[in-house]
Amino acid sequence: LYDMGSHLVDTASFISGERISEVYCRTQTCLNRRQGARGWENVETDDGACMIASGENTLYDLSVTRVGPGPLQLTVTGDGGMLDLRIGAAEPLLFWKKDKQGGYATRAQAVPNSNSPQQEWFCRQAKAFLDRIEGNDTEISSLAESGYVDEVLLAAARSAHTKRTETVGAGR
């Protein structure tokens, strides 16, 4: 959850424009032991995490896994529509518009992107990192934003342990 999920939490906040306040998370290590060079070895990295989170007006569904080639997934549902991001999928970004007076559109719209959105996002992140080092402003994250993402992930870790909904920032 920490290495890949942090990007989904940051993206969720950016897309919705609001902060996650509560999380419910489940994790599972799917392969505990594997044959290695020295015989059977314990494994801690073949795992996955699913997190349901909420903000003031938004519900988030985040899923990450290190088991198999499955995509990273983020679904953000709000009063203007629903966005489904699947990094690694053929159509990585889908949007269902919501009528203010009714339900969601029955068909998703594929959001146009470059040939390699992951490469574009990585380049933007790298540029922002270098801009921060040089003391320049950046459109992407600040240190405070990374602290917020860490608080969400700490709440997710607590939730996975307690198997209860946890409040972001309550575990300090």
ABEGO torsion letter per residue (X at the ends): XAAAAAAAAAAAAAAAGBBBABBBBBBBBABABBBBAAEBBBBAABBBBBBBBBBAABBBBBBBBABEABBBBBBBBBAAEBBBBBBGBABABBBBBBBAABBBBABBBBBBBBABAAAAAAAAAAAAAAAAAAGBBBABBBAAAAAAAAAAAAAAAAAAAAGBBBBBGAAX
